[in-house]
């Protein structure tokens, strides 16, 4: 029996690829740090029955039109805003993602950004490395206390709850805003569900954990930053598009909020002329929320399992559009 054709758009650990090889004729884009060119992806998609893709790969109507044999798209990420899921569903293309495995690792990174921004670690390291540290002084590089502060979680899903759980060890008061109550977080963490306005007004730290979609795009803009405390710190490890990035830069530059810690941006990599790069009161990370060896390897395995299931006509272990059934 002929194996179906599958294309992987990035380097992956061999143990993940080994899950695919027995079930597919596997082709792969080799450069580890360079996204597959659009024209290459479109060309490879023409004969592919399965695609294993990443956040840098756009799966839209044009690609679907170029891929008449496509049966499954496996996204090696928990978010899937790079994929036109309704268009895939209309074509009968199953879509999978990798939830759960990255929860704790991403929460760790959110917490690292929160701490670094609160205690001005980025500024401090630049001073030390630049030979500008002259002497100890009483009020030099003073930041914000974390212990006993109020933590506001916007989006109390798995990652939001994991970040909130870490706040308990710091004696923090936990507020959250979500469309639906998270009764487990309320029961186990003492979290209080409040309106967005109340959360912004009362939180010392605001951490965002929302998917990107029409309802959340530019959710945080100039008005939202004005409602926050001038001493507040804003953390985003979700998606860059949830934030009006220009408004955030202005709020930081004008002292409307104290600082920010960011792992995601509207355009990635962050353009070198972006105003955020000229600000001292922001900690910038290169989208590494899930970047631990164990987590990224686990994501690769799950993505491979989703791909194989779709190629075999089986239900995906982690489906985005479970209504698609392929026999």
C-alpha positions in Angstrom: 0.0 0.0 0.0 1.3 3.4 -0.9 1.9 5.7 2.0 0.3 9.2 2.1 2.5 12.2 1.6 3.2 14.4 4.6 5.2 17.7 4.9 6.8 19.1 8.0 7.6 22.8 7.8 10.4 23.0 10.4 13.1 20.9 12.0 11.8 18.6 14.7 13.3 16.1 17.1 14.0 12.7 15.6 11.8 11.0 18.1 8.8 12.9 16.8 9.7 12.3 13.1 10.1 8.6 13.9 6.4 8.5 14.9 5.5 9.7 11.4 7.9 7.8 9.1 6.1 4.4 9.3 2.9 6.0 8.2 3.9 8.6 5.6 6.3 9.6 2.9 7.9 12.3 4.8 9.4 15.5 3.4 10.7 18.3 5.6 12.0 21.9 5.4 15.5 21.5 6.9 16.8 24.9 8.1 16.1 25.0 11.8 15.8 28.8 12.3 14.4 29.9 8.9 10.6 29.6 8.2 9.6 27.7 5.1 9.1 30.2 2.3 5.5 30.7 1.3 6.1 29.5 -2.3 7.8 26.4 -1.0 4.9 25.6 1.3 2.4 26.1 -1.5 4.4 23.8 -3.8 4.8 21.1 -1.2 1.1 21.3 -0.2 0.0 20.3 -3.7 0.7 16.6 -3.1 0.5 16.6 0.7 -2.3 14.7 2.5 -0.9 16.0 5.8 0.9 19.1 7.0 2.7 19.6 10.3 3.1 23.3 10.7 4.1 26.0 13.2 2.9 29.5 14.1 5.0 31.0 11.3 3.0 29.1 8.7 -0.2 30.6 7.4 -2.8 28.0 6.5 -5.5 30.0 4.6 -7.9 29.7 1.7 -5.1 30.1 -0.9 -3.1 27.2 0.6 -6.2 25.0 0.8 -7.0 25.8 -2.8 -3.4 24.6 -3.7 -3.8 21.4 -1.6 -6.6 19.3 -3.0 -5.4 16.1 -1.3 -5.0 17.7 2.2 -6.7 15.8 5.0 -5.0 17.0 8.2 -3.2 20.0 9.5 -1.3 19.5 12.7 -0.2 22.7 14.4 2.8 22.4 16.8 1.4 25.0 19.2 -1.6 25.4 21.5 -2.8 28.5 19.7 -4.0 28.3 16.1 -4.6 31.8 14.9 -2.3 31.0 12.0 -4.9 28.6 10.6 -8.2 29.4 9.0 -10.1 26.7 10.9 -13.6 27.4 9.4 -12.1 27.1 5.9 -10.4 23.8 6.9 -13.6 22.5 8.4 -15.5 23.3 5.3 -13.0 21.3 3.3 -13.2 18.4 5.7 -9.6 19.0 6.8 -8.9 18.0 10.4 -6.9 20.5 12.5 -5.0 19.5 15.6 -3.0 21.5 18.3 -0.8 20.7 21.3 -2.6 21.9 24.5 -1.8 20.9 28.1 1.9 20.0 27.6 3.1 23.6 27.7 0.9 24.9 30.5 3.4 24.9 33.3 6.4 25.9 31.2 4.6 28.9 29.8 3.4 29.9 33.3 7.0 29.8 34.4 8.0 32.2 31.7 5.2 34.5 32.5 6.3 34.5 36.1 9.9 35.1 35.1 8.8 38.2 33.0 6.7 39.4 35.9 9.6 39.2 38.3 12.2 40.6 35.9 10.0 43.6 35.1 9.1 44.2 38.8 12.7 44.2 39.9 14.1 45.9 36.8 16.5 43.1 36.0 16.8 43.9 32.4 17.9 47.4 33.2 20.3 46.2 35.9 22.0 43.6 33.6 22.5 46.2 30.9 24.1 48.6 33.5 26.5 45.9 34.7 27.4 44.6 31.3 27.9 48.2 30.1 30.3 49.1 32.9 27.9 51.7 34.2 27.5 50.4 37.7 29.3 53.0 39.9 28.2 52.4 43.4 25.4 51.0 45.7 22.9 53.6 46.7 19.7 53.5 48.7 17.1 54.1 46.0 19.0 52.8 43.0 16.9 50.7 40.6 14.1 50.4 43.1 11.2 48.4 41.7 7.8 47.0 42.7 7.2 44.4 45.5 5.6 41.2 44.3 4.9 39.6 47.7 1.4 40.6 48.9 0.5 42.4 45.7 -2.7 42.0 43.6 -2.4 39.8 40.5 -4.9 40.2 37.8 -5.3 37.3 35.3 -7.1 38.1 32.0 -8.1 34.6 30.7 -8.4 32.0 33.5 -7.7 29.0 31.4 -5.0 26.4 32.0 -2.1 28.8 31.7 -3.8 31.6 33.5 -4.7 29.3 36.4 -1.1 28.0 36.5 0.2 31.6 36.8 -2.3 32.4 39.5 -1.3 29.3 41.4 2.3 30.5 41.5 0.9 33.8 43.0 -0.3 31.9 46.0 3.3 31.3 47.1 3.8 35.1 47.1 0.8 35.8 49.2 -0.9 37.5 46.3 -4.6 38.5 46.0 -5.9 36.9 42.8 -8.4 38.6 40.5 -9.5 37.3 37.2 -11.6 38.3 34.2 -13.0 35.7 31.9 -16.2 35.1 29.9 -17.0 32.1 32.1 -16.4 31.5 35.8 -13.5 29.1 36.7 -15.0 27.5 39.8 -11.9 25.4 40.4 -9.7 28.5 40.5 -12.1 30.2 42.8 -12.2 27.2 45.1 -8.6 26.3 45.1 -6.9 29.6 44.6 -9.3 32.0 46.2 -9.5 33.8 42.9 -12.2 36.5 42.5 -13.9 37.0 39.1 -14.3 40.7 38.4 -15.0 43.0 35.5 -12.2 44.1 33.3 -12.5 47.6 34.6 -12.1 46.4 38.2 -9.2 44.2 37.4 -7.3 46.9 35.6 -8.0 49.4 38.4 -7.0 47.2 41.3 -4.2 44.9 40.0 -0.5 45.6 40.6 0.3 43.0 37.9 -1.8 42.2 34.9 -1.0 38.9 33.1 -2.7 38.1 29.8 -3.6 34.5 28.8 -6.2 34.8 25.9 -6.3 33.3 22.5 -6.2 35.7 19.6 -9.4 36.1 17.7 -11.8 38.8 16.5 -13.0 39.5 20.0 -9.6 39.8 21.6 -7.6 41.5 18.9 -6.3 44.9 20.3 -8.2 44.2 23.5 -5.6 46.2 25.4 -5.3 49.7 24.0 -4.7 53.2 25.2 -7.9 53.3 27.3 -7.1 50.1 29.1 -3.6 51.2 30.0 -4.9 54.5 31.3 -7.2 52.6 33.7 -4.3 50.7 35.2 -2.2 51.9 38.2 0.8 54.0 37.3 2.8 51.5 39.3 1.3 48.5 37.5 3.2 46.0 35.4 1.8 44.4 32.3 2.8 40.8 31.2 1.8 39.2 27.9 2.7 35.6 27.0 -0.4 35.0 24.9 -0.4 36.6 21.5 1.0 39.9 20.4 -2.2 40.9 18.5 -4.2 41.0 21.8 -2.4 44.3 22.5 -2.3 47.5 20.6 1.5 47.6 20.6 1.9 51.2 19.8 -0.5 52.2 22.6 1.6 50.0 25.0 4.8 51.7 24.0 3.3 55.1 24.6 1.9 54.1 28.0 5.4 52.8 29.0 7.2 55.9 27.6 4.8 58.3 29.3 4.7 56.5 32.6 1.1 55.6 32.5 2.2 52.1 33.7 5.5 51.2 35.4 6.8 48.4 33.2 6.0 45.4 31.0 7.3 41.9 30.3 6.6 40.6 26.8 7.2 37.3 25.0 4.9 37.9 22.0 4.5 40.7 19.5 2.3 41.8 16.6 5.1 41.2 14.2 7.7 38.5 14.9 10.7 38.9 15.0 10.2 42.4 16.5 11.3 45.0 13.9 14.4 46.8 14.9 12.7 50.2 14.5 9.9 49.2 17.0 9.6 51.8 19.8 9.6 49.1 22.4 13.3 48.6 21.8 14.1 52.1 22.9 12.4 51.7 26.3 14.2 50.7 29.5 11.1 49.7 31.4 10.2 46.7 29.3 11.6 43.2 29.4 11.6 41.6 25.9 11.8 37.8 25.2 11.8 36.2 21.8 8.6 34.1 22.0 10.1 31.4 24.3 7.1 30.7 26.5 7.1 27.0 25.9 10.9 26.7 25.3 12.1 24.0 27.6 13.6 20.8 26.3 10.9 18.6 27.8 8.0 20.8 26.7 9.1 21.4 23.2 9.8 17.8 22.7 6.4 16.9 24.1 4.8 19.4 21.7 6.6 17.8 18.8 5.4 14.3 19.8 1.8 15.4 20.2 1.9 17.2 16.8 3.2 14.0 15.2 0.5 12.0 16.8 -2.2 14.3 15.5 -0.7 14.2 12.0 -0.5 10.4 12.0 -4.1 10.0 13.3 -5.4 12.3 10.6 -3.5 10.4 7.9 -4.9 7.1 9.1 -8.5 8.5 9.2 -8.6 8.3 13.0 -9.8 10.9 15.4 -7.1 13.3 16.4 -5.9 13.0 20.0 -6.1 16.8 20.3 -8.6 18.2 17.7 -9.4 21.8 17.1 -12.4 21.0 14.9 -13.6 17.6 16.2 -16.6 17.8 13.9 -14.4 16.8 11.0 -14.5 13.0 10.7 -12.3 11.2 8.2 -12.6 7.5 7.4 
